[in-house]
Amino acid sequence: MSESQVYVVTGASKGLGRSICDILTTNGYTVIGLARSSTELSSLENYLKKMNPKSTTFACDLSCENQIASTAAKMTNDFPVIHGLIHNAGIIGPVGSMFNVETNLWNETIQVNLLAVQQLTKLLYTSMIKAQRCRVTTISSGAAVNSLESWSAYCTSKAGLEMWTRSLADEGSSHGISAVSVAPGIVDTDMQATIRSVSADDFPMVGRFIGFHNNGDLAAPGDVAKSLYKLITKHSMDDSGNRFDVREL
Ligand code: NAP
């Protein structure tokens, strides 16, 4: 059954998205991985093709609406039926006082973490409804519900993403589309390294994040992907609209 199922994963080149691609392909899913062009994306392409020749990757910068449009057009042409969508791509964005951070970086964070999710989903909708049952998972964060000083763009984008997920759950249900959001915990990825590299002047809580790292509190992306697998591939229509925390799955 899973062999015939096609899942799109954004932010597939590294971190959590890369591990989600891994677990899906290992379990026989056809995977479409999306990220900006890079050696990591090429290496994912080679790996996915070895696992399943139908799997593929698309280079797409989610900060660029035109690239989202052209990528979605290619995707729906090559994959007329899509059974699952993992909106995982995300950036921490500018960390610093909301009165000082650069406007273009603040806006880019909202574009990549939130607006691109709506833009891509709208363009994939025809392929999603053809599946008759399509499961959408958005990778959220504790920052969606707890404001952190200096993370205004990130927190705002993730709060918006959770409401977007609930909107999709409402509007998609009559077409067999369900949507859940999930907070993945603290994961040992480049995003955490970026967070730890910010100065205490810009991010007063940086010491806490350095402590998480030094104390071994970060989860391995592969372990988080394993915990997410059932939610991503099996959640029910009754689950739709709900927010989950990976540590409670
Ligand atoms: P990561 O290792 O930095 O990976 C981020 C992914 O997003 C990469 O594949 C990156 O691909 C992609 N991406 C970034 N900007 C993009 C753009 N403009 N266009 C297309 N793709 C783009 O981060 P991660 O920790 O795995 O994060 C995955 C998700 O988990 C994010 O939504 C994040 O907010 C969430 N999350 C993470 C943590 C954590 O502790 N790590 C905690 C809570 C929530 P390229 O750069 O190659 O394009």
Residues whose N, C-alpha, C, O or C-beta is under 5 A from the ligand:
A	BS01	NAP	G11 A12 S13 K14 G15 L16 G17 L34 A35 R36 S38 C60 D61 L62 S63 N88 A89 G90 I91 V112 I139 S140 S141 P184 G185 I186 V187 T189 D190 M191 Q192
